[in-house]
Amino acid sequence: MPFNPRLRPSLLTSAALIGLLLSGAACTPTKGPRTIRAAQSGTADVIGNDNVALQKAADLLRPGDTLTIGEGTYTMNNSLLIPSGVTVRGVPGRTILRKSAGVESALADDGDYGETGLRVMEPAKFKPGMGIAISDDKLASGWDISIASVAAVDGDMLRITPMTLRDYDHEKLHARVRNNFPILCVVNGQNVVLEDLTVDGNKAENTYLDGCRGGAIYLYHVKDITVRNCVAHDYNGDGISFQISSNVQVLNCESYGHAGFGVHPGTGSDRPTIQNCRMHNNGQVGLYLCWRVRHGMISHNTMESNGQYGISIGHKDTDNEFDDNTVTHNGVTGVLFRDESFANSGHRNTFRGNRILDNGDAKQGYGFLIYPHAGDIVIQGNQIAETRDKNKTQRFGVYKLSGAGSVTLKDNDLKGHEADYREAASAPAR
């Protein structure tokens, strides 16, 4: 089943029913939940080592069922789309979904809105069933990228489904097709558990796709989803991304080595729980709260050694609780409140009992860096410190820019800085 963030739930349901009818499962009703088994060898309902086999198994699932995926590395040439109401379980550390090596071609003419056929310069690189992303130099990020699947290759024409969502300019903006896609996905779904799975993004052999459209583990327009005991690593983009979601729980997971963010809730995601996770060695940010992330509980996590920030908070990200996290050795600052208008700022966020330690680089370093106009921030009972005798980089504990709102500091252990607290008109230039 091709991945499509814009499909209506009714269309996804129809496609799932067609899959059940073709498989014969709909003709032999079984009472109660079932376990469907996918493996690379031996006795299983589906045998195979790629996304085609895994999708075939997922298409057999009914609400209440469990899909178990045996150990081994599965080559992913397209997304694995999981339906509602099921559990998908691997073998811890030994069930690995690995992105295939990337291919790319320029378009041979414009890819207009609503296209289901794209002429490409190098059609031999593509095969039916392959997941793709369509973009150009201007429409190259966020919701401007179209995600589709190759239905057929007809000469220099890729027949794709679903249609393109923007106008991609071949002549001036180098419109192109790449086999980029999110790997493990729930779209327009609810009541799903993903556990004990490893997703390898194969960053070295793929180009960048940001977290609005992709991720090693990607959830779109979902509610009541649990991602537990999973590992996501080395995606050329974000590790675990969930957009337009409610009550997503990311528990006991590790997300590392990604070009972008470790965990990325956004686009109106409310009541997320992120607990007992480790987000480390990502190119940009450990935990990135994007747009309208509200009433979240972020606790007992480690955000460590990320390229820029441990935690980034911005556009309408309000009323979140950060408890007992360790935020250390990140490139610029432990916690960033991004520059926003007053109406759009990250107000009413609370930090209690966290350890914000040893962040920064040779140019600048902060425990908290608070831009306008975030306010009603509570920072209570935290350890905010530069602990090293040499190579100190966390120069300021809490650095508040003029125009930011109220910040309540209470019972914190602030030490080792050039200044534990400073208000200034601007941050030092990098």
N, C-alpha and C positions, 0 to 999 in steps of 0.2 A: 504494500500500500504506500503510495508516494506521500511524502511529508508535505503538509500544506497548512501553515498557520492561519490562513483565511477561510478554510472550509467551515461551513456551518456544521454544528453537531449532528444534524439530521443526515447530512451527506456521509459523515464518518460512520454513523450507525448503519446506513444502507450498505456501505462498502464492507463493513464487518460481516453483515448478514450474508452478502454474496459470497464472501470467503468461506463462511460456514457451510453454505449450500454446496459449493463446489467441492469442499473437502469431504462431504458426506456426513459430517458430525451432526448437522441439523436433522438428519433422518433417523438418528438413533438416540433419542432422549435418554439422559442419565440423571438420576436423582442426586441432589447434593453436589457440593463442590468437587471438582476433579483436579488432578495433578497432570499437567502436560509436560512431557520431558523432551528436551532438545539436547543432543550430544553430538560429538564428532565421530563416535564409533560405539559399538555395542548395541544394547537394547534400549531403544527410545522411540517416542512417537515420531520424531523428526530427526534425521541424521544429516549433518552437514557442518561446514566450518566457515560460513559467511552469513551476511545479513539476509540473504534470500531464505536460507533455512530457518533463521531465527524469526523472520517475519511470518513465514508459513506456520510456525508453532504459535506465535502470538495471535494470529488470525483464528486459531482454534479456540481461543479462550472465551469463556462466558463469565459474567459477574460471579464472584466467589471462588473462581479457579485460581490455581497457582501454576506458573511456568517455572520449571527448574532448568537451568542451563549448565551443562556439564563443564568440566575444566577444559582448558585449551584456549588458544588465541583465535578469535573469529574475525575475519577480514570484513570490514564494513565499507561497502561501496555506496551505501545509501543509509538513511536513517532507519532505526528500529522504532516503530510506533506502537506504543502499548495502549490497549483499550481501558476503559473504566472498570473499576470494581475488582481488580485482580492484584495478585502478588507476583513479582518476578524475582527469583532468587538464584544466585550463583554459588560457586564454591569460593570461599574467602581467599583472595589473593591468587586464585588460579583460573577464574573465569574472566577472560580479558577480551573486550570488544575494541579492536584496533582499527583506526581510520586507515584506509588505503592510501597509497602514494597519490599525490595530487596531479592533475593534468589541467591544461588551460588552452583556450583558443580565442583569438579575436573573432568578433562577428564579421561577416562579409558584407552585411548591410545593417541598417538600424533595426533594433529590437523594440517595436512599438508596444504601447499598452494593449493588452489583450492578445498578444501573439501566442500561438500554440506551435509555431514552426520557426526555427531560427537558423539562418544560413551562417555557417562557420567556416573559417579558413582551414582548419585542421580537423575534419570530421572523424578521421581514423582514430583519434585519441579517445573517442567516446563510445560507449556500449549501452544497449537497452538496459533499463533498470538502474542506471547510475544516477545518483543525486547530484544536483548542480545548483550553482548560484549565479545569477545574472546581474551585472553591474556595469558602470562606466566610471570615468574619473570624477564626475560630480556626484552621481548617485551610487555611492560606494560604501555606505554605512547605514546602520539603523534599519528603519522600515522601508528604506528606498531600495533595498536589495530584494530581488525575487528569488525564492527557493522553489525548485521544481524537480521533476524526474524526467529522464530521457525515456520516452515510450518506444521510439524507433529511430534508427539512423537511415535516412533515405538520401543517398548521394551526399551532397554537402549540407543537407537539411537535418537538423535535430528536431524531431517531433516531441514536444514536451507537454507535461501535465503537472500542475495546473498552468493557466496562462500567466504571462508576465503582468506585473502590477505597476510598472512605470514605463516611460519612453527612454530607451537607452540609445545614445548617439554614437554611431559607428564612425562618422567622418571626423568629428572634432574632439570627441571625448573617449575614444578608444574603448568602445563597448566590448565586453568579453564574457565568456562563460568559463567557469571553473567548477570542478567537482568538489565544491565545499558544501557542507550540510551539517546540521546538528546530529549527534550520533545516537544517543539513547533518549527517547522523547516520549512525553505525554502531552497531547494537544487536545483541547476542548474535552478534558476528562476530569474524573474525580475518583476519590477512594482507591488510590493506587499505592502500593508499597513496592519500592525498589530496594533490594538489599544484597549485600555481599557480592557486588559486581565491581569490576575494575574497567574503566574506560580510558584508553590510551589514544590521545589525539594525534600522535605521530607528527608533532609540530615541525620537525626538520624537513618533511617532505610535502608540506601543505602551506597555502597562503592564508592570510588573516581573514577571519569572519567574526564580527563583534557579537556581543551577547544578546542584542535584540533579536537577531535571527539565528543564532547558533550557540553552541557550547558542547562540551563533552557530554554533559547531562543537561537536557533542555526541557523546560516545562512552560507551556503557553496556554493561557486562558483555562486555568485549572483550579480546583479546590480540594482540600483534604488529601494532600499527597505527602507521603513519607519517603525520604531518601535516607537509608540507614546502613551504616557499615560499608559504605561505598568509597572507592578511590577514583578520582579523576585526575589525570596528569597529562601535561604536554600537549594541550590543544592550542592551536594557533588562534587564540581568542580567549574566551572565558571557560572556566572549569564547570561550575554548576550555576546555571542561569535560569531564573524563573520570572516570567513576565505576566502581568494581568492575572494575578493569582490571589488566593485566599487560603490561609491556614496551611502553608507548606512547612513541613518540618524536615530540617537537615540535621541528622543526628549521627554522631560518632563517625564522621566522614573526614577524609583527607583530600585536599585539592591543592595541587602544586605544579610548578613548572610551566604554567600557561603564559602566553604572551600578554594577556590582558589581566582579568580579575580572577581571584580564587572562587569566590561566591558572589553572585550578582542578582539580588532581588530588585525588581523595578517595575515600571509602567503600571503603577497602581496595585502594588502587592501589599495586602494588609495581613496582620497577625502572623508574620513568619516566626518560626522558632529555629534558631541556629544554636546548637548545643554540643559541647564536647567534640568540636571539630578542630582540625589544624589546617590553616591556610598559609602556605609558605612558599618562598622563592618564586613568586609570580612576577611577571614583568612590570606590572603597574600597581595593583592594589590587592590586599588580602580580602577584605570584605567591602564591597562597593554598594552602598544604598543609592539607587538611581533616582527615579521619580516616584513620589507618593508612596514611600514605604512607611507604614504606620502601625503603631501598637505592636511592635516586634519585641521578642525576648531573645537577646543574644547573650549567652552565658557559658562560662567554662570552656572558652575557645582559646586557641593560640593563633595570632596573626604575626608571622615572623619572617624577616628577611625578604620582604617584598620591595620591588624596585622604587616605589614612591611612597605609598601610605599604607599603614596597617588597616585603618578604617576610614572610609570617606563617606560623608553625610552631606546631602544637598537638597535638591528641589522638592519641597513639601514633604521631606522625610521627618515626620513628627511623632512625638509620644512613644519613643522607643526606649527600652531598658537595656543597659549594658552592665552585666554583673560578672565579676570574678573571671575576667578575661586577661590574658597576657599578651601585650602588644609590644614587640621588641625588635630592634635591629632593622627597622624599615628605613627606606632611603631618605625621606625628607621629614616626615612627622608620624607620630603614632596615630593620632586622630586628627582628621581634617574636617572642618565645617566649611563647605565651599561657598564662594561668593554668589549671593542671590539677592533679589529684591526682598523687601520685608515680607510681602505676601507669600513669597515662594521659598522662604528660608526654612531651615531645619530646626524648628522651635521645639521646646519641651522634651529634650532628650536628657536622659539621666544616666550617669556613670557612677557605680558604687562597687567598691572592693576590687578594682582592677589594678593591674601592674603595667605601667606605661614606662618602659625602660630603654635607654641606650639607643634612641632613634636618631636619624640624621645622617648627613654625609659631610664631606669636606667643606661644602658651601653653606649649608644651613641645617638646623635640626631643632625639632620641637617635640614636646610631649603632646600638647594640644595646640593646634593652630586654628583660630576662630576668625573667619572673615565675616563682614557684614552680610546679612543682617540677622543672623541666627541669635536667638535669645531664649530666656527662661531655661537655661542649661544648668543642670545640677551636677557638680563634680564633688563627690563625697566619699571619704574613707578610702581613697586610692593611694597606691604608691606610685609617685611620678618622679623618676630619678634618673640621673646619669651615675652609674655605679662603677665605672672603670677608672683606674688610676691614670691610664694613658689612652691616647687616641679618643678623647671625649668628643662626641658630636651632638648630643642632646643639650644644646646651649640654653634653652628656655623650657621651663616646665609648662606654663600656660601662657600663650602669646595671643592677645586679643587685639584685633584691628579696630580702629575708630569706626563707629557706626554699627558695631555688633551690639546685640541686646544684653540683657542681664545674664551674668554668670555667677552662680553661687558656689563658692569654694568653702568646704567644711571638712575638718578632720582629715586632711590629706597629709601624707608623708612626702614632702617636697624637698629634694636635696641634690647637691652635686652640679647645679646649673650655674651659668653665668648670672641668670636671674630666674628665680622661681616663678615670678609673675610679672608680666609686662604688658602695658597698653601702648600702642603706637599707631601712627597714621598709616604705616604700610609695613609689609614684611620686607626684610632685606632681599635684594635681588639675587637670583641664582646665577 
